[in-house]
Amino acid sequence: MGKTISPWGRQCKAQMIVLGISLKDLAKSVGLSPNYVSAIINGRMVAPEENIQKISDALQVELTSVQ
């Protein structure tokens, strides 16, 4: 069974829909690769706090429980 997505990851996905931003556009805006951003949001990778903060800031999502 796969890993469940965190509340933060769910908020990120929802906010991407609200803002009409694609994963590719989000990744470009934060200077990271789309695959890496996807892995962070979906909980497949533990990322440095700095990268999580970049994503949170870009999406205007409160940094809560990421993992």
mmCIF file of the N, C-alpha and C atoms, coordinates in Angstrom:
data_MODEL
# 
_entry.id   MODEL 
# 
loop_
_atom_site.group_PDB 
_atom_site.id 
_atom_site.type_symbol 
_atom_site.label_atom_id 
_atom_site.label_alt_id 
_atom_site.label_comp_id 
_atom_site.label_asym_id 
_atom_site.label_entity_id 
_atom_site.label_seq_id 
_atom_site.pdbx_PDB_ins_code 
_atom_site.Cartn_x 
_atom_site.Cartn_y 
_atom_site.Cartn_z 
_atom_site.occupancy 
_atom_site.B_iso_or_equiv 
_atom_site.pdbx_formal_charge 
_atom_site.auth_seq_id 
_atom_site.auth_comp_id 
_atom_site.auth_asym_id 
_atom_site.auth_atom_id 
_atom_site.pdbx_PDB_model_num 
ATOM 1   N N  . MET A 1 1  ? 0.842  -1.179 0.000   1.00 0.00 ? 1  MET A N  1 
ATOM 2   C CA . MET A 1 1  ? 0.000  0.000  0.000   1.00 0.00 ? 1  MET A CA 1 
ATOM 3   C C  . MET A 1 1  ? 0.886  1.240  0.000   1.00 0.00 ? 1  MET A C  1 
ATOM 4   N N  . GLY A 1 2  ? 0.516  2.252  -0.753  1.00 0.00 ? 2  GLY A N  1 
ATOM 5   C CA . GLY A 1 2  ? 1.316  3.467  -0.897  1.00 0.00 ? 2  GLY A CA 1 
ATOM 6   C C  . GLY A 1 2  ? 1.235  4.375  0.309   1.00 0.00 ? 2  GLY A C  1 
ATOM 7   N N  . LYS A 1 3  ? 2.170  5.288  0.369   1.00 0.00 ? 3  LYS A N  1 
ATOM 8   C CA . LYS A 1 3  ? 2.205  6.263  1.442   1.00 0.00 ? 3  LYS A CA 1 
ATOM 9   C C  . LYS A 1 3  ? 1.067  7.268  1.252   1.00 0.00 ? 3  LYS A C  1 
ATOM 10  N N  . THR A 1 4  ? 0.456  7.664  2.363   1.00 0.00 ? 4  THR A N  1 
ATOM 11  C CA . THR A 1 4  ? -0.625 8.641  2.272   1.00 0.00 ? 4  THR A CA 1 
ATOM 12  C C  . THR A 1 4  ? -0.039 10.046 2.203   1.00 0.00 ? 4  THR A C  1 
ATOM 13  N N  . ILE A 1 5  ? -0.722 10.897 1.518   1.00 0.00 ? 5  ILE A N  1 
ATOM 14  C CA . ILE A 1 5  ? -0.266 12.279 1.338   1.00 0.00 ? 5  ILE A CA 1 
ATOM 15  C C  . ILE A 1 5  ? -0.584 13.082 2.603   1.00 0.00 ? 5  ILE A C  1 
ATOM 16  N N  . SER A 1 6  ? 0.316  13.960 2.964   1.00 0.00 ? 6  SER A N  1 
ATOM 17  C CA . SER A 1 6  ? 0.158  14.778 4.176   1.00 0.00 ? 6  SER A CA 1 
ATOM 18  C C  . SER A 1 6  ? -0.916 15.852 3.966   1.00 0.00 ? 6  SER A C  1 
ATOM 19  N N  . PRO A 1 7  ? -1.413 16.412 5.058   1.00 0.00 ? 7  PRO A N  1 
ATOM 20  C CA . PRO A 1 7  ? -2.361 17.533 4.929   1.00 0.00 ? 7  PRO A CA 1 
ATOM 21  C C  . PRO A 1 7  ? -1.756 18.693 4.133   1.00 0.00 ? 7  PRO A C  1 
ATOM 22  N N  . TRP A 1 8  ? -0.469 18.953 4.337   1.00 0.00 ? 8  TRP A N  1 
ATOM 23  C CA . TRP A 1 8  ? 0.211  20.018 3.591   1.00 0.00 ? 8  TRP A CA 1 
ATOM 24  C C  . TRP A 1 8  ? 0.199  19.709 2.091   1.00 0.00 ? 8  TRP A C  1 
ATOM 25  N N  . GLY A 1 9  ? 0.481  18.465 1.736   1.00 0.00 ? 9  GLY A N  1 
ATOM 26  C CA . GLY A 1 9  ? 0.474  18.062 0.332   1.00 0.00 ? 9  GLY A CA 1 
ATOM 27  C C  . GLY A 1 9  ? -0.901 18.215 -0.298  1.00 0.00 ? 9  GLY A C  1 
ATOM 28  N N  . ARG A 1 10 ? -1.937 17.848 0.465   1.00 0.00 ? 10 ARG A N  1 
ATOM 29  C CA . ARG A 1 10 ? -3.313 18.013 -0.037  1.00 0.00 ? 10 ARG A CA 1 
ATOM 30  C C  . ARG A 1 10 ? -3.631 19.490 -0.231  1.00 0.00 ? 10 ARG A C  1 
ATOM 31  N N  . GLN A 1 11 ? -3.179 20.333 0.713   1.00 0.00 ? 11 GLN A N  1 
ATOM 32  C CA . GLN A 1 11 ? -3.409 21.775 0.574   1.00 0.00 ? 11 GLN A CA 1 
ATOM 33  C C  . GLN A 1 11 ? -2.693 22.320 -0.658  1.00 0.00 ? 11 GLN A C  1 
ATOM 34  N N  . CYS A 1 12 ? -1.474 21.848 -0.893  1.00 0.00 ? 12 CYS A N  1 
ATOM 35  C CA . CYS A 1 12 ? -0.727 22.299 -2.070  1.00 0.00 ? 12 CYS A CA 1 
ATOM 36  C C  . CYS A 1 12 ? -1.468 21.948 -3.352  1.00 0.00 ? 12 CYS A C  1 
ATOM 37  N N  . LYS A 1 13 ? -1.940 20.711 -3.446  1.00 0.00 ? 13 LYS A N  1 
ATOM 38  C CA . LYS A 1 13 ? -2.661 20.282 -4.647  1.00 0.00 ? 13 LYS A CA 1 
ATOM 39  C C  . LYS A 1 13 ? -3.931 21.099 -4.846  1.00 0.00 ? 13 LYS A C  1 
ATOM 40  N N  . ALA A 1 14 ? -4.668 21.312 -3.769  1.00 0.00 ? 14 ALA A N  1 
ATOM 41  C CA . ALA A 1 14 ? -5.903 22.100 -3.872  1.00 0.00 ? 14 ALA A CA 1 
ATOM 42  C C  . ALA A 1 14 ? -5.599 23.536 -4.290  1.00 0.00 ? 14 ALA A C  1 
ATOM 43  N N  . GLN A 1 15 ? -4.562 24.105 -3.723  1.00 0.00 ? 15 GLN A N  1 
ATOM 44  C CA . GLN A 1 15 ? -4.214 25.494 -4.043  1.00 0.00 ? 15 GLN A CA 1 
ATOM 45  C C  . GLN A 1 15 ? -3.728 25.620 -5.488  1.00 0.00 ? 15 GLN A C  1 
ATOM 46  N N  . MET A 1 16 ? -3.056 24.597 -6.001  1.00 0.00 ? 16 MET A N  1 
ATOM 47  C CA . MET A 1 16 ? -2.649 24.626 -7.410  1.00 0.00 ? 16 MET A CA 1 
ATOM 48  C C  . MET A 1 16 ? -3.878 24.717 -8.315  1.00 0.00 ? 16 MET A C  1 
ATOM 49  N N  . ILE A 1 17 ? -4.929 24.006 -7.932  1.00 0.00 ? 17 ILE A N  1 
ATOM 50  C CA . ILE A 1 17 ? -6.176 24.051 -8.714  1.00 0.00 ? 17 ILE A CA 1 
ATOM 51  C C  . ILE A 1 17 ? -6.813 25.435 -8.602  1.00 0.00 ? 17 ILE A C  1 
ATOM 52  N N  . VAL A 1 18 ? -6.881 25.954 -7.383  1.00 0.00 ? 18 VAL A N  1 
ATOM 53  C CA . VAL A 1 18 ? -7.483 27.277 -7.161  1.00 0.00 ? 18 VAL A CA 1 
ATOM 54  C C  . VAL A 1 18 ? -6.746 28.349 -7.960  1.00 0.00 ? 18 VAL A C  1 
ATOM 55  N N  . LEU A 1 19 ? -5.416 28.287 -7.930  1.00 0.00 ? 19 LEU A N  1 
ATOM 56  C CA . LEU A 1 19 ? -4.607 29.300 -8.622  1.00 0.00 ? 19 LEU A CA 1 
ATOM 57  C C  . LEU A 1 19 ? -4.471 29.023 -10.121 1.00 0.00 ? 19 LEU A C  1 
ATOM 58  N N  . GLY A 1 20 ? -4.883 27.839 -10.547 1.00 0.00 ? 20 GLY A N  1 
ATOM 59  C CA . GLY A 1 20 ? -4.752 27.478 -11.961 1.00 0.00 ? 20 GLY A CA 1 
ATOM 60  C C  . GLY A 1 20 ? -3.306 27.330 -12.389 1.00 0.00 ? 20 GLY A C  1 
ATOM 61  N N  . ILE A 1 21 ? -2.470 26.806 -11.492 1.00 0.00 ? 21 ILE A N  1 
ATOM 62  C CA . ILE A 1 21 ? -1.049 26.672 -11.782 1.00 0.00 ? 21 ILE A CA 1 
ATOM 63  C C  . ILE A 1 21 ? -0.704 25.189 -11.978 1.00 0.00 ? 21 ILE A C  1 
ATOM 64  N N  . SER A 1 22 ? 0.076  24.913 -12.997 1.00 0.00 ? 22 SER A N  1 
ATOM 65  C CA . SER A 1 22 ? 0.488  23.539 -13.261 1.00 0.00 ? 22 SER A CA 1 
ATOM 66  C C  . SER A 1 22 ? 1.717  23.193 -12.425 1.00 0.00 ? 22 SER A C  1 
ATOM 67  N N  . LEU A 1 23 ? 1.983  21.917 -12.308 1.00 0.00 ? 23 LEU A N  1 
ATOM 68  C CA . LEU A 1 23 ? 3.171  21.471 -11.589 1.00 0.00 ? 23 LEU A CA 1 
ATOM 69  C C  . LEU A 1 23 ? 4.426  22.032 -12.250 1.00 0.00 ? 23 LEU A C  1 
ATOM 70  N N  . LYS A 1 24 ? 4.432  22.032 -13.570 1.00 0.00 ? 24 LYS A N  1 
ATOM 71  C CA . LYS A 1 24 ? 5.583  22.561 -14.310 1.00 0.00 ? 24 LYS A CA 1 
ATOM 72  C C  . LYS A 1 24 ? 5.789  24.045 -14.005 1.00 0.00 ? 24 LYS A C  1 
ATOM 73  N N  . ASP A 1 25 ? 4.709  24.809 -13.981 1.00 0.00 ? 25 ASP A N  1 
ATOM 74  C CA . ASP A 1 25 ? 4.813  26.244 -13.679 1.00 0.00 ? 25 ASP A CA 1 
ATOM 75  C C  . ASP A 1 25 ? 5.259  26.487 -12.237 1.00 0.00 ? 25 ASP A C  1 
ATOM 76  N N  . LEU A 1 26 ? 4.719  25.697 -11.322 1.00 0.00 ? 26 LEU A N  1 
ATOM 77  C CA . LEU A 1 26 ? 5.118  25.818 -9.921  1.00 0.00 ? 26 LEU A CA 1 
ATOM 78  C C  . LEU A 1 26 ? 6.603  25.528 -9.769  1.00 0.00 ? 26 LEU A C  1 
ATOM 79  N N  . ALA A 1 27 ? 7.049  24.441 -10.368 1.00 0.00 ? 27 ALA A N  1 
ATOM 80  C CA . ALA A 1 27 ? 8.460  24.055 -10.274 1.00 0.00 ? 27 ALA A CA 1 
ATOM 81  C C  . ALA A 1 27 ? 9.364  25.139 -10.835 1.00 0.00 ? 27 ALA A C  1 
ATOM 82  N N  . LYS A 1 28 ? 8.971  25.693 -11.960 1.00 0.00 ? 28 LYS A N  1 
ATOM 83  C CA . LYS A 1 28 ? 9.773  26.758 -12.569 1.00 0.00 ? 28 LYS A CA 1 
ATOM 84  C C  . LYS A 1 28 ? 9.833  27.980 -11.658 1.00 0.00 ? 28 LYS A C  1 
ATOM 85  N N  . SER A 1 29 ? 8.721  28.311 -11.022 1.00 0.00 ? 29 SER A N  1 
ATOM 86  C CA . SER A 1 29 ? 8.679  29.505 -10.176 1.00 0.00 ? 29 SER A CA 1 
ATOM 87  C C  . SER A 1 29 ? 9.534  29.366 -8.916  1.00 0.00 ? 29 SER A C  1 
ATOM 88  N N  . VAL A 1 30 ? 9.750  28.136 -8.462  1.00 0.00 ? 30 VAL A N  1 
ATOM 89  C CA . VAL A 1 30 ? 10.560 27.927 -7.257  1.00 0.00 ? 30 VAL A CA 1 
ATOM 90  C C  . VAL A 1 30 ? 11.967 27.436 -7.585  1.00 0.00 ? 30 VAL A C  1 
ATOM 91  N N  . GLY A 1 31 ? 12.266 27.262 -8.866  1.00 0.00 ? 31 GLY A N  1 
ATOM 92  C CA . GLY A 1 31 ? 13.615 26.872 -9.277  1.00 0.00 ? 31 GLY A CA 1 
ATOM 93  C C  . GLY A 1 31 ? 13.964 25.428 -8.996  1.00 0.00 ? 31 GLY A C  1 
ATOM 94  N N  . LEU A 1 32 ? 12.971 24.547 -9.059  1.00 0.00 ? 32 LEU A N  1 
ATOM 95  C CA . LEU A 1 32 ? 13.189 23.119 -8.819  1.00 0.00 ? 32 LEU A CA 1 
ATOM 96  C C  . LEU A 1 32 ? 12.595 22.329 -9.975  1.00 0.00 ? 32 LEU A C  1 
ATOM 97  N N  . SER A 1 33 ? 12.968 21.072 -10.101 1.00 0.00 ? 33 SER A N  1 
ATOM 98  C CA . SER A 1 33 ? 12.434 20.260 -11.194 1.00 0.00 ? 33 SER A CA 1 
ATOM 99  C C  . SER A 1 33 ? 11.005 19.803 -10.872 1.00 0.00 ? 33 SER A C  1 
ATOM 100 N N  . PRO A 1 34 ? 10.187 19.628 -11.900 1.00 0.00 ? 34 PRO A N  1 
ATOM 101 C CA . PRO A 1 34 ? 8.817  19.166 -11.672 1.00 0.00 ? 34 PRO A CA 1 
ATOM 102 C C  . PRO A 1 34 ? 8.754  17.816 -10.949 1.00 0.00 ? 34 PRO A C  1 
ATOM 103 N N  . ASN A 1 35 ? 9.643  16.897 -11.301 1.00 0.00 ? 35 ASN A N  1 
ATOM 104 C CA . ASN A 1 35 ? 9.641  15.588 -10.641 1.00 0.00 ? 35 ASN A CA 1 
ATOM 105 C C  . ASN A 1 35 ? 9.945  15.717 -9.157  1.00 0.00 ? 35 ASN A C  1 
ATOM 106 N N  . TYR A 1 36 ? 10.889 16.587 -8.822  1.00 0.00 ? 36 TYR A N  1 
ATOM 107 C CA . TYR A 1 36 ? 11.277 16.809 -7.427  1.00 0.00 ? 36 TYR A CA 1 
ATOM 108 C C  . TYR A 1 36 ? 10.131 17.441 -6.648  1.00 0.00 ? 36 TYR A C  1 
ATOM 109 N N  . VAL A 1 37 ? 9.496  18.453 -7.217  1.00 0.00 ? 37 VAL A N  1 
ATOM 110 C CA . VAL A 1 37 ? 8.364  19.119 -6.549  1.00 0.00 ? 37 VAL A CA 1 
ATOM 111 C C  . VAL A 1 37 ? 7.221  18.123 -6.345  1.00 0.00 ? 37 VAL A C  1 
ATOM 112 N N  . SER A 1 38 ? 6.943  17.319 -7.340  1.00 0.00 ? 38 SER A N  1 
ATOM 113 C CA . SER A 1 38 ? 5.893  16.307 -7.225  1.00 0.00 ? 38 SER A CA 1 
ATOM 114 C C  . SER A 1 38 ? 6.206  15.322 -6.105  1.00 0.00 ? 38 SER A C  1 
ATOM 115 N N  . ALA A 1 39 ? 7.448  14.878 -6.034  1.00 0.00 ? 39 ALA A N  1 
ATOM 116 C CA . ALA A 1 39 ? 7.843  13.932 -4.991  1.00 0.00 ? 39 ALA A CA 1 
ATOM 117 C C  . ALA A 1 39 ? 7.690  14.534 -3.601  1.00 0.00 ? 39 ALA A C  1 
ATOM 118 N N  . ILE A 1 40 ? 7.991  15.807 -3.454  1.00 0.00 ? 40 ILE A N  1 
ATOM 119 C CA . ILE A 1 40 ? 7.853  16.488 -2.164  1.00 0.00 ? 40 ILE A CA 1 
ATOM 120 C C  . ILE A 1 40 ? 6.372  16.595 -1.786  1.00 0.00 ? 40 ILE A C  1 
ATOM 121 N N  . ILE A 1 41 ? 5.570  17.093 -2.699  1.00 0.00 ? 41 ILE A N  1 
ATOM 122 C CA . ILE A 1 41 ? 4.143  17.302 -2.420  1.00 0.00 ? 41 ILE A CA 1 
ATOM 123 C C  . ILE A 1 41 ? 3.441  15.982 -2.127  1.00 0.00 ? 41 ILE A C  1 
ATOM 124 N N  . ASN A 1 42 ? 3.814  14.931 -2.856  1.00 0.00 ? 42 ASN A N  1 
ATOM 125 C CA . ASN A 1 42 ? 3.162  13.637 -2.682  1.00 0.00 ? 42 ASN A CA 1 
ATOM 126 C C  . ASN A 1 42 ? 3.769  12.782 -1.578  1.00 0.00 ? 42 ASN A C  1 
ATOM 127 N N  . GLY A 1 43 ? 4.760  13.324 -0.866  1.00 0.00 ? 43 GLY A N  1 
ATOM 128 C CA . GLY A 1 43 ? 5.328  12.621 0.275   1.00 0.00 ? 43 GLY A CA 1 
ATOM 129 C C  . GLY A 1 43 ? 6.265  11.486 -0.058  1.00 0.00 ? 43 GLY A C  1 
ATOM 130 N N  . ARG A 1 44 ? 6.757  11.447 -1.283  1.00 0.00 ? 44 ARG A N  1 
ATOM 131 C CA . ARG A 1 44 ? 7.692  10.393 -1.673  1.00 0.00 ? 44 ARG A CA 1 
ATOM 132 C C  . ARG A 1 44 ? 9.131  10.750 -1.332  1.00 0.00 ? 44 ARG A C  1 
ATOM 133 N N  . MET A 1 45 ? 9.363  12.003 -0.957  1.00 0.00 ? 45 MET A N  1 
ATOM 134 C CA . MET A 1 45 ? 10.715 12.466 -0.675  1.00 0.00 ? 45 MET A CA 1 
ATOM 135 C C  . MET A 1 45 ? 10.676 13.453 0.487   1.00 0.00 ? 45 MET A C  1 
ATOM 136 N N  . VAL A 1 46 ? 11.658 13.309 1.368   1.00 0.00 ? 46 VAL A N  1 
ATOM 137 C CA . VAL A 1 46 ? 11.832 14.276 2.448   1.00 0.00 ? 46 VAL A CA 1 
ATOM 138 C C  . VAL A 1 46 ? 12.779 15.339 1.919   1.00 0.00 ? 46 VAL A C  1 
ATOM 139 N N  . ALA A 1 47 ? 12.328 16.575 1.920   1.00 0.00 ? 47 ALA A N  1 
ATOM 140 C CA . ALA A 1 47 ? 13.096 17.677 1.337   1.00 0.00 ? 47 ALA A CA 1 
ATOM 141 C C  . ALA A 1 47 ? 13.602 18.615 2.415   1.00 0.00 ? 47 ALA A C  1 
ATOM 142 N N  . PRO A 1 48 ? 14.649 19.363 2.099   1.00 0.00 ? 48 PRO A N  1 
ATOM 143 C CA . PRO A 1 48 ? 15.106 20.389 3.035   1.00 0.00 ? 48 PRO A CA 1 
ATOM 144 C C  . PRO A 1 48 ? 13.994 21.415 3.284   1.00 0.00 ? 48 PRO A C  1 
ATOM 145 N N  . GLU A 1 49 ? 13.967 21.930 4.484   1.00 0.00 ? 49 GLU A N  1 
ATOM 146 C CA . GLU A 1 49 ? 12.955 22.925 4.881   1.00 0.00 ? 49 GLU A CA 1 
ATOM 147 C C  . GLU A 1 49 ? 12.905 24.095 3.904   1.00 0.00 ? 49 GLU A C  1 
ATOM 148 N N  . GLU A 1 50 ? 14.048 24.471 3.388   1.00 0.00 ? 50 GLU A N  1 
ATOM 149 C CA . GLU A 1 50 ? 14.136 25.598 2.445   1.00 0.00 ? 50 GLU A CA 1 
ATOM 150 C C  . GLU A 1 50 ? 13.267 25.353 1.205   1.00 0.00 ? 50 GLU A C  1 
ATOM 151 N N  . ASN A 1 51 ? 13.304 24.149 0.669   1.00 0.00 ? 51 ASN A N  1 
ATOM 152 C CA . ASN A 1 51 ? 12.521 23.840 -0.534  1.00 0.00 ? 51 ASN A CA 1 
ATOM 153 C C  . ASN A 1 51 ? 11.032 23.740 -0.220  1.00 0.00 ? 51 ASN A C  1 
ATOM 154 N N  . ILE A 1 52 ? 10.703 23.199 0.935   1.00 0.00 ? 52 ILE A N  1 
ATOM 155 C CA . ILE A 1 52 ? 9.303  23.133 1.352   1.00 0.00 ? 52 ILE A CA 1 
ATOM 156 C C  . ILE A 1 52 ? 8.754  24.542 1.528   1.00 0.00 ? 52 ILE A C  1 
ATOM 157 N N  . GLN A 1 53 ? 9.563  25.416 2.096   1.00 0.00 ? 53 GLN A N  1 
ATOM 158 C CA . GLN A 1 53 ? 9.135  26.804 2.303   1.00 0.00 ? 53 GLN A CA 1 
ATOM 159 C C  . GLN A 1 53 ? 8.921  27.510 0.970   1.00 0.00 ? 53 GLN A C  1 
ATOM 160 N N  . LYS A 1 54 ? 9.781  27.263 -0.002  1.00 0.00 ? 54 LYS A N  1 
ATOM 161 C CA . LYS A 1 54 ? 9.624  27.867 -1.333  1.00 0.00 ? 54 LYS A CA 1 
ATOM 162 C C  . LYS A 1 54 ? 8.277  27.486 -1.943  1.00 0.00 ? 54 LYS A C  1 
ATOM 163 N N  . ILE A 1 55 ? 7.940  26.203 -1.840  1.00 0.00 ? 55 ILE A N  1 
ATOM 164 C CA . ILE A 1 55 ? 6.676  25.716 -2.407  1.00 0.00 ? 55 ILE A CA 1 
ATOM 165 C C  . ILE A 1 55 ? 5.500  26.339 -1.649  1.00 0.00 ? 55 ILE A C  1 
ATOM 166 N N  . SER A 1 56 ? 5.581  26.341 -0.325  1.00 0.00 ? 56 SER A N  1 
ATOM 167 C CA . SER A 1 56 ? 4.519  26.926 0.498   1.00 0.00 ? 56 SER A CA 1 
ATOM 168 C C  . SER A 1 56 ? 4.304  28.395 0.156   1.00 0.00 ? 56 SER A C  1 
ATOM 169 N N  . ASP A 1 57 ? 5.394  29.132 0.034   1.00 0.00 ? 57 ASP A N  1 
ATOM 170 C CA . ASP A 1 57 ? 5.293  30.562 -0.286  1.00 0.00 ? 57 ASP A CA 1 
ATOM 171 C C  . ASP A 1 57 ? 4.679  30.784 -1.661  1.00 0.00 ? 57 ASP A C  1 
ATOM 172 N N  . ALA A 1 58 ? 5.110  30.002 -2.635  1.00 0.00 ? 58 ALA A N  1 
ATOM 173 C CA . ALA A 1 58 ? 4.610  30.168 -4.002  1.00 0.00 ? 58 ALA A CA 1 
ATOM 174 C C  . ALA A 1 58 ? 3.108  29.891 -4.089  1.00 0.00 ? 58 ALA A C  1 
ATOM 175 N N  . LEU A 1 59 ? 2.644  28.941 -3.274  1.00 0.00 ? 59 LEU A N  1 
ATOM 176 C CA . LEU A 1 59 ? 1.228  28.571 -3.314  1.00 0.00 ? 59 LEU A CA 1 
ATOM 177 C C  . LEU A 1 59 ? 0.397  29.274 -2.246  1.00 0.00 ? 59 LEU A C  1 
ATOM 178 N N  . GLN A 1 60 ? 1.047  30.050 -1.404  1.00 0.00 ? 60 GLN A N  1 
ATOM 179 C CA . GLN A 1 60 ? 0.368  30.723 -0.296  1.00 0.00 ? 60 GLN A CA 1 
ATOM 180 C C  . GLN A 1 60 ? -0.336 29.699 0.599   1.00 0.00 ? 60 GLN A C  1 
ATOM 181 N N  . VAL A 1 61 ? 0.417  28.631 0.925   1.00 0.00 ? 61 VAL A N  1 
ATOM 182 C CA . VAL A 1 61 ? -0.077 27.548 1.774   1.00 0.00 ? 61 VAL A CA 1 
ATOM 183 C C  . VAL A 1 61 ? 0.670  27.622 3.087   1.00 0.00 ? 61 VAL A C  1 
ATOM 184 N N  . GLU A 1 62 ? -0.063 27.510 4.185   1.00 0.00 ? 62 GLU A N  1 
ATOM 185 C CA . GLU A 1 62 ? 0.567  27.547 5.499   1.00 0.00 ? 62 GLU A CA 1 
ATOM 186 C C  . GLU A 1 62 ? 1.407  26.286 5.688   1.00 0.00 ? 62 GLU A C  1 
ATOM 187 N N  . LEU A 1 63 ? 2.608  26.493 6.169   1.00 0.00 ? 63 LEU A N  1 
ATOM 188 C CA . LEU A 1 63 ? 3.523  25.374 6.408   1.00 0.00 ? 63 LEU A CA 1 
ATOM 189 C C  . LEU A 1 63 ? 3.123  24.698 7.710   1.00 0.00 ? 63 LEU A C  1 
ATOM 190 N N  . THR A 1 64 ? 2.432  23.573 7.573   1.00 0.00 ? 64 THR A N  1 
ATOM 191 C CA . THR A 1 64 ? 2.000  22.804 8.746   1.00 0.00 ? 64 THR A CA 1 
ATOM 192 C C  . THR A 1 64 ? 2.675  21.447 8.722   1.00 0.00 ? 64 THR A C  1 
ATOM 193 N N  . SER A 1 65 ? 1.945  20.390 8.910   1.00 0.00 ? 65 SER A N  1 
ATOM 194 C CA . SER A 1 65 ? 2.581  19.060 8.926   1.00 0.00 ? 65 SER A CA 1 
ATOM 195 C C  . SER A 1 65 ? 2.844  18.601 7.498   1.00 0.00 ? 65 SER A C  1 
ATOM 196 N N  . VAL A 1 66 ? 4.112  18.526 7.168   1.00 0.00 ? 66 VAL A N  1 
ATOM 197 C CA . VAL A 1 66 ? 4.530  18.150 5.826   1.00 0.00 ? 66 VAL A CA 1 
ATOM 198 C C  . VAL A 1 66 ? 4.630  16.635 5.711   1.00 0.00 ? 66 VAL A C  1 
ATOM 199 N N  . GLN A 1 67 ? 5.194  16.016 6.680   1.00 0.00 ? 67 GLN A N  1 
ATOM 200 C CA . GLN A 1 67 ? 5.426  14.563 6.613   1.00 0.00 ? 67 GLN A CA 1 
ATOM 201 C C  . GLN A 1 67 ? 4.392  13.796 7.396   1.00 0.00 ? 67 GLN A C  1 
# 
